[in-house]
Amino acid sequence: MKVQVISKEIIKPSSPTPDHLRRYQLSFLDQISPRAYSPFIYYYALNDSENKSNDNILDISDKLKKSLSKALSLFYPLAGRFTDDYFVECNDDGVPYFQALVLKRQLSDVLKNPIPVELNDLLPFPIDELARLPLGIQLNVFSCGGIAIGVCFSHRIADALSCLEFTRSWMTIARGEESKVVPPTLISASLFPPKYMDGFDPSFSLLKKNTIITKLFVFDACKLEALRAKYVEKTRGEITANSKQRRLSRFEALSTFLWSRFVAATNLDIARTFCAIFYPVNIRPRIDPPLPENSFGNYFHACATFPSSYFNSAEEDDEYCFGLAKRIGEELRKIDKDFIEDHLRAVEKSNEYFDSLRKGSERFARGEGVGLALSSLCRFPLYEADFGCGKPAWVSSADRCFQNIVALLDNKNGDGIEAYISLNPDDMARFEVDKEFLSLLSLQN
């Protein structure tokens, strides 16, 4: 796919940021977030022939730019610039907005056979950059008249839900329904005050390699339900008399299954190797009192489960790590208001938490351990980005460029799951032909 940028603009907020809001303080959770971009691409077929004309594309672009300007007045830190690890200077410098032509590839081709590394061409920035700008937009126009809107958010300032809430607000304004937009709550630094972190680089644990391959796999809804049932059946005997029977979530079952196939593909000896599974947890609903979805910033806690701690070579069917699924659920349920309060109190009193993060990152970077990071955007408002021409035909991620990363997104129907999996070429070659893995995929994959 060849993409040619034909124009570059800077979109500024429609109204100036008040003087008392000119320095937006980053929170502690912002500080420990990766210095990379979170990519989202929204595809619109524009089936109406009138929508496909050059004049109408210009109208759409003009609508998007004007509504973006208004949205930036509400989400004013996105139009600023990072000054250091503590502040964003909200100087209304604006957001880069690129318009591009997609050559030699139709939108229908992309929807039928998406190749993650090619999708990165639809984004305004390389996502593995240091994210010096909070936000960038690229409007891509296909020769068939369809469009794709590529959006890059800096993880230094916003988690995935905040990114999606911004896009939803932007598109609501574009539809002429500005009165329905709920302004963001920008209080993260007061809840999670920043810390002095001399020498700590939150991106150090992201293992970037030029040979990483990202592939997109689609899991069938019925097969996912069967997988959940299988894990529930295998873990039922472990429920104690004092605990309640609880059905595993799709994430718990699928993440455990993917770990088991990762172990099989890499021939990993989890009894002897230091291993970890990482997964971020949205803490908005777990805080007391709960925070609304429009709470802007990074509101997640990075959970870690260590499979080698639960390995039992004598356990029946241990290849599928059934016991691990239960442990992941337990780790997720630990993240409650008491855990968050105790955790924050400990962070405020000492630098031990940062030291542990640094040592762990360095250990993985030296190759002394193996980790798999999974993030799930399932049940998030991916498909609510309607700027007036209907909901998107598809919403995608892109090539993540980092090793051993899995991003899970809902498909458009909301029943199946799309997984962007990034591995080194040798691991991917074995992973994608694993019979157990293939049995879970959709026939349309």
LOMIZA-750679 format. One record per residue (C-alpha): x, y, z; residue number from 1; residue in one letter. Coordinates in steps of 0.5 Angstrom, whole numbers, always signed. Example, Ala and Ser with C-alpha at 12.3 -4.5 7.8 and 13.67 -1.06 7.14 Angstrom:
! LOMIZA-750679
((+25, -9, +16), 1, A);
((+27, -2, +14), 2, S);
//
This chain:
! LOMIZA-750679
((+0, +0, +0), 1, M);
((+3, +7, -2), 2, K);
((+0, +13, +2), 3, V);
((+2, +20, -1), 4, Q);
((+1, +26, +4), 5, V);
((-2, +32, +0), 6, I);
((-3, +37, +6), 7, S);
((+0, +38, +13), 8, K);
((-4, +43, +18), 9, E);
((-4, +45, +25), 10, I);
((-11, +45, +28), 11, I);
((-11, +49, +34), 12, K);
((-17, +50, +40), 13, P);
((-23, +54, +38), 14, S);
((-22, +58, +44), 15, S);
((-16, +59, +48), 16, P);
((-14, +56, +54), 17, T);
((-15, +60, +60), 18, P);
((-8, +62, +64), 19, D);
((-10, +58, +70), 20, H);
((-10, +52, +66), 21, L);
((-4, +53, +62), 22, R);
((+1, +48, +66), 23, R);
((-3, +41, +66), 24, Y);
((+1, +37, +71), 25, Q);
((+2, +29, +69), 26, L);
((+0, +24, +74), 27, S);
((+4, +19, +77), 28, F);
((+1, +14, +73), 29, L);
((+2, +18, +67), 30, D);
((+9, +18, +69), 31, Q);
((+10, +10, +69), 32, I);
((+6, +10, +62), 33, S);
((+10, +8, +56), 34, P);
((+13, +13, +52), 35, R);
((+10, +11, +45), 36, A);
((+3, +12, +41), 37, Y);
((-3, +8, +42), 38, S);
((-6, +7, +35), 39, P);
((-13, +7, +32), 40, F);
((-15, +7, +25), 41, I);
((-23, +8, +23), 42, Y);
((-25, +6, +16), 43, Y);
((-31, +9, +13), 44, Y);
((-34, +6, +6), 45, A);
((-38, +12, +5), 46, L);
((-43, +8, +0), 47, N);
((-47, +14, -2), 48, D);
((-44, +16, -9), 49, S);
((-45, +23, -7), 50, E);
((-40, +22, -1), 51, N);
((-35, +20, -6), 52, K);
((-34, +26, -10), 53, S);
((-28, +30, -9), 54, N);
((-32, +36, -7), 55, D);
((-35, +32, -1), 56, N);
((-29, +29, +1), 57, I);
((-26, +37, +2), 58, L);
((-33, +38, +6), 59, D);
((-32, +32, +10), 60, I);
((-24, +34, +12), 61, S);
((-27, +41, +13), 62, D);
((-32, +38, +18), 63, K);
((-27, +34, +22), 64, L);
((-22, +40, +22), 65, K);
((-27, +45, +25), 66, K);
((-30, +40, +30), 67, S);
((-23, +38, +32), 68, L);
((-22, +45, +34), 69, S);
((-28, +45, +38), 70, K);
((-26, +38, +42), 71, A);
((-19, +41, +43), 72, L);
((-22, +47, +47), 73, S);
((-25, +41, +52), 74, L);
((-19, +37, +52), 75, F);
((-14, +42, +52), 76, Y);
((-8, +38, +54), 77, P);
((-8, +35, +47), 78, L);
((-6, +41, +44), 79, A);
((+0, +43, +48), 80, G);
((+7, +40, +48), 81, R);
((+11, +36, +53), 82, F);
((+16, +40, +57), 83, T);
((+19, +34, +61), 84, D);
((+16, +28, +65), 85, D);
((+12, +33, +70), 86, Y);
((+8, +38, +65), 87, F);
((+5, +39, +59), 88, V);
((+5, +46, +57), 89, E);
((-2, +48, +54), 90, C);
((+0, +53, +50), 91, N);
((-5, +52, +44), 92, D);
((+0, +50, +39), 93, D);
((-5, +45, +36), 94, G);
((-5, +38, +33), 95, V);
((-2, +36, +27), 96, P);
((-7, +34, +21), 97, Y);
((-5, +31, +15), 98, F);
((-9, +29, +9), 99, Q);
((-6, +23, +5), 100, A);
((-8, +19, -2), 101, L);
((-8, +12, -1), 102, V);
((-5, +9, -8), 103, L);
((-6, +2, -11), 104, K);
((-10, +0, -6), 105, R);
((-18, +0, -5), 106, Q);
((-21, +0, +2), 107, L);
((-25, -6, +1), 108, S);
((-18, -10, +0), 109, D);
((-16, -7, +6), 110, V);
((-22, -9, +10), 111, L);
((-22, -16, +7), 112, K);
((-14, -17, +8), 113, N);
((-11, -13, +13), 114, P);
((-4, -13, +14), 115, I);
((-2, -9, +20), 116, P);
((+5, -7, +18), 117, V);
((+1, -3, +12), 118, E);
((-4, +0, +16), 119, L);
((+2, +4, +20), 120, N);
((+2, +8, +13), 121, D);
((-5, +11, +15), 122, L);
((-2, +14, +22), 123, L);
((+1, +21, +22), 124, P);
((+7, +18, +26), 125, F);
((+11, +12, +27), 126, P);
((+8, +9, +34), 127, I);
((+15, +7, +37), 128, D);
((+17, +14, +37), 129, E);
((+18, +18, +44), 130, L);
((+11, +21, +43), 131, A);
((+14, +28, +43), 132, R);
((+7, +31, +41), 133, L);
((+0, +29, +45), 134, P);
((-4, +27, +39), 135, L);
((-4, +27, +31), 136, G);
((-9, +26, +26), 137, I);
((-9, +23, +19), 138, Q);
((-15, +23, +14), 139, L);
((-13, +18, +8), 140, N);
((-17, +18, +2), 141, V);
((-18, +12, -2), 142, F);
((-19, +12, -10), 143, S);
((-26, +9, -9), 144, C);
((-28, +15, -4), 145, G);
((-28, +11, +2), 146, G);
((-23, +14, +8), 147, I);
((-19, +12, +14), 148, A);
((-18, +17, +20), 149, I);
((-11, +15, +23), 150, G);
((-11, +17, +30), 151, V);
((-4, +17, +35), 152, C);
((-5, +19, +42), 153, F);
((+1, +19, +46), 154, S);
((+1, +14, +52), 155, H);
((+4, +19, +56), 156, R);
((-2, +23, +57), 157, I);
((-8, +18, +56), 158, A);
((-10, +11, +56), 159, D);
((-14, +7, +51), 160, A);
((-21, +9, +54), 161, L);
((-19, +16, +54), 162, S);
((-17, +16, +47), 163, C);
((-23, +13, +45), 164, L);
((-27, +18, +49), 165, E);
((-24, +24, +46), 166, F);
((-25, +21, +39), 167, T);
((-33, +20, +41), 168, R);
((-33, +27, +43), 169, S);
((-30, +29, +37), 170, W);
((-35, +26, +32), 171, M);
((-41, +28, +36), 172, T);
((-39, +35, +35), 173, I);
((-38, +33, +28), 174, A);
((-45, +31, +28), 175, R);
((-47, +37, +30), 176, G);
((-49, +35, +37), 177, E);
((-44, +39, +41), 178, E);
((-49, +39, +47), 179, S);
((-49, +32, +48), 180, K);
((-41, +32, +49), 181, V);
((-40, +31, +57), 182, V);
((-33, +35, +58), 183, P);
((-27, +31, +61), 184, P);
((-25, +31, +68), 185, T);
((-18, +33, +68), 186, L);
((-16, +31, +76), 187, I);
((-11, +25, +75), 188, S);
((-5, +29, +78), 189, A);
((-9, +31, +84), 190, S);
((-11, +23, +85), 191, L);
((-4, +21, +83), 192, F);
((+1, +26, +85), 193, P);
((+7, +26, +81), 194, P);
((+14, +23, +83), 195, K);
((+21, +24, +82), 196, Y);
((+23, +19, +78), 197, M);
((+31, +20, +77), 198, D);
((+33, +15, +72), 199, G);
((+27, +11, +71), 200, F);
((+25, +10, +63), 201, D);
((+18, +7, +63), 202, P);
((+19, +5, +56), 203, S);
((+25, +1, +57), 204, F);
((+21, -6, +58), 205, S);
((+18, -5, +51), 206, L);
((+23, -9, +47), 207, L);
((+23, -6, +40), 208, K);
((+27, -10, +35), 209, K);
((+27, -9, +27), 210, N);
((+25, -16, +26), 211, T);
((+18, -16, +30), 212, I);
((+12, -19, +26), 213, I);
((+5, -17, +28), 214, T);
((-1, -21, +25), 215, K);
((-8, -20, +26), 216, L);
((-12, -26, +28), 217, F);
((-20, -27, +29), 218, V);
((-23, -31, +34), 219, F);
((-30, -34, +33), 220, D);
((-35, -32, +38), 221, A);
((-38, -39, +39), 222, C);
((-31, -42, +39), 223, K);
((-29, -37, +45), 224, L);
((-35, -39, +49), 225, E);
((-33, -46, +48), 226, A);
((-26, -45, +51), 227, L);
((-29, -41, +57), 228, R);
((-34, -47, +58), 229, A);
((-27, -51, +58), 230, K);
((-23, -47, +63), 231, Y);
((-29, -47, +67), 232, V);
((-30, -54, +67), 233, E);
((-23, -55, +69), 234, K);
((-22, -50, +74), 235, T);
((-29, -52, +78), 236, R);
((-26, -57, +82), 237, G);
((-21, -52, +85), 238, E);
((-27, -48, +88), 239, I);
((-27, -48, +95), 240, T);
((-33, -49, +100), 241, A);
((-32, -42, +102), 242, N);
((-31, -39, +95), 243, S);
((-37, -38, +90), 244, K);
((-37, -41, +83), 245, Q);
((-35, -36, +78), 246, R);
((-35, -36, +71), 247, R);
((-28, -34, +68), 248, L);
((-29, -28, +63), 249, S);
((-27, -28, +56), 250, R);
((-20, -25, +57), 251, F);
((-18, -30, +63), 252, E);
((-20, -36, +58), 253, A);
((-17, -33, +52), 254, L);
((-11, -30, +55), 255, S);
((-9, -36, +59), 256, T);
((-10, -40, +52), 257, F);
((-6, -35, +48), 258, L);
((+0, -36, +54), 259, W);
((-1, -44, +53), 260, S);
((+0, -43, +45), 261, R);
((+6, -38, +46), 262, F);
((+9, -43, +51), 263, V);
((+8, -49, +46), 264, A);
((+11, -45, +40), 265, A);
((+17, -42, +44), 266, T);
((+19, -49, +47), 267, N);
((+19, -45, +54), 268, L);
((+21, -49, +60), 269, D);
((+16, -45, +65), 270, I);
((+18, -49, +71), 271, A);
((+25, -46, +70), 272, R);
((+25, -40, +66), 273, T);
((+23, -33, +70), 274, F);
((+16, -32, +66), 275, C);
((+11, -26, +67), 276, A);
((+4, -24, +64), 277, I);
((+3, -17, +64), 278, F);
((-4, -14, +63), 279, Y);
((-7, -7, +64), 280, P);
((-13, -6, +69), 281, V);
((-18, +0, +68), 282, N);
((-18, +2, +75), 283, I);
((-24, +8, +74), 284, R);
((-30, +3, +77), 285, P);
((-25, +0, +82), 286, R);
((-24, +7, +86), 287, I);
((-28, +9, +92), 288, D);
((-32, +13, +89), 289, P);
((-32, +10, +82), 290, P);
((-29, +15, +77), 291, L);
((-34, +16, +71), 292, P);
((-31, +14, +64), 293, E);
((-30, +21, +62), 294, N);
((-24, +21, +67), 295, S);
((-18, +23, +62), 296, F);
((-11, +21, +63), 297, G);
((-8, +14, +65), 298, N);
((-12, +10, +70), 299, Y);
((-10, +3, +70), 300, F);
((-6, -1, +74), 301, H);
((-1, -6, +70), 302, A);
((-2, -13, +73), 303, C);
((+3, -19, +73), 304, A);
((+2, -26, +74), 305, T);
((+8, -31, +74), 306, F);
((+6, -37, +71), 307, P);
((+12, -41, +74), 308, S);
((+9, -40, +81), 309, S);
((+3, -44, +79), 310, Y);
((+7, -49, +74), 311, F);
((+5, -57, +76), 312, N);
((+8, -62, +72), 313, S);
((+4, -67, +75), 314, A);
((-3, -63, +73), 315, E);
((-7, -66, +68), 316, E);
((-8, -62, +62), 317, D);
((-3, -58, +64), 318, D);
((-1, -56, +57), 319, E);
((-7, -51, +57), 320, Y);
((-5, -48, +64), 321, C);
((-12, -49, +67), 322, F);
((-10, -47, +74), 323, G);
((-7, -41, +71), 324, L);
((-13, -38, +69), 325, A);
((-16, -38, +76), 326, K);
((-10, -35, +78), 327, R);
((-11, -29, +73), 328, I);
((-18, -28, +75), 329, G);
((-15, -28, +82), 330, E);
((-10, -22, +81), 331, E);
((-15, -18, +77), 332, L);
((-20, -19, +83), 333, R);
((-15, -16, +88), 334, K);
((-15, -9, +84), 335, I);
((-20, -6, +89), 336, D);
((-21, +0, +92), 337, K);
((-17, -2, +98), 338, D);
((-11, -5, +94), 339, F);
((-11, +2, +90), 340, I);
((-11, +6, +97), 341, E);
((-5, +1, +100), 342, D);
((-1, +1, +93), 343, H);
((-1, +9, +93), 344, L);
((+0, +10, +100), 345, R);
((+7, +5, +99), 346, A);
((+9, +9, +93), 347, V);
((+8, +16, +96), 348, E);
((+13, +13, +102), 349, K);
((+18, +10, +98), 350, S);
((+22, +9, +92), 351, N);
((+22, +2, +92), 352, E);
((+16, +1, +87), 353, Y);
((+20, +5, +82), 354, F);
((+26, +1, +84), 355, D);
((+22, -6, +83), 356, S);
((+20, -3, +76), 357, L);
((+27, -1, +74), 358, R);
((+30, -8, +76), 359, K);
((+24, -12, +72), 360, G);
((+25, -8, +66), 361, S);
((+32, -9, +66), 362, E);
((+32, -16, +67), 363, R);
((+27, -17, +61), 364, F);
((+32, -13, +57), 365, A);
((+38, -17, +58), 366, R);
((+34, -23, +56), 367, G);
((+34, -26, +63), 368, E);
((+26, -27, +63), 369, G);
((+20, -28, +58), 370, V);
((+14, -24, +58), 371, G);
((+8, -23, +54), 372, L);
((+4, -17, +55), 373, A);
((-4, -17, +53), 374, L);
((-8, -11, +53), 375, S);
((-16, -12, +52), 376, S);
((-20, -6, +49), 377, L);
((-26, -11, +49), 378, C);
((-33, -8, +51), 379, R);
((-30, -1, +50), 380, F);
((-33, +4, +45), 381, P);
((-29, +3, +39), 382, L);
((-35, +3, +34), 383, Y);
((-38, +10, +37), 384, E);
((-34, +14, +32), 385, A);
((-40, +17, +28), 386, D);
((-38, +24, +25), 387, F);
((-45, +24, +21), 388, G);
((-44, +18, +15), 389, C);
((-45, +12, +20), 390, G);
((-41, +8, +24), 391, K);
((-34, +6, +22), 392, P);
((-34, +0, +17), 393, A);
((-28, -3, +22), 394, W);
((-24, +0, +27), 395, V);
((-17, -3, +27), 396, S);
((-10, -2, +31), 397, S);
((-3, -3, +27), 398, A);
((+3, -6, +28), 399, D);
((+6, -5, +35), 400, R);
((+13, -6, +33), 401, C);
((+15, -9, +40), 402, F);
((+16, -16, +42), 403, Q);
((+11, -21, +45), 404, N);
((+5, -16, +45), 405, I);
((-2, -18, +44), 406, V);
((-8, -13, +43), 407, A);
((-15, -15, +44), 408, L);
((-21, -11, +40), 409, L);
((-28, -13, +39), 410, D);
((-30, -14, +32), 411, N);
((-35, -10, +29), 412, K);
((-41, -15, +31), 413, N);
((-38, -15, +38), 414, G);
((-38, -22, +39), 415, D);
((-32, -24, +36), 416, G);
((-25, -22, +38), 417, I);
((-19, -19, +34), 418, E);
((-12, -20, +36), 419, A);
((-6, -17, +34), 420, Y);
((+0, -21, +36), 421, I);
((+7, -19, +35), 422, S);
((+13, -24, +36), 423, L);
((+20, -25, +33), 424, N);
((+19, -29, +26), 425, P);
((+21, -36, +29), 426, D);
((+16, -35, +34), 427, D);
((+11, -33, +30), 428, M);
((+12, -38, +24), 429, A);
((+11, -44, +30), 430, R);
((+5, -40, +33), 431, F);
((+1, -39, +27), 432, E);
((+1, -46, +25), 433, V);
((+0, -49, +32), 434, D);
((-6, -54, +31), 435, K);
((-10, -52, +38), 436, E);
((-9, -44, +36), 437, F);
((-12, -45, +29), 438, L);
((-18, -49, +32), 439, S);
((-20, -43, +35), 440, L);
((-20, -38, +29), 441, L);
((-26, -36, +25), 442, S);
((-26, -39, +18), 443, L);
((-26, -31, +15), 444, Q);
((-19, -30, +19), 445, N);
//
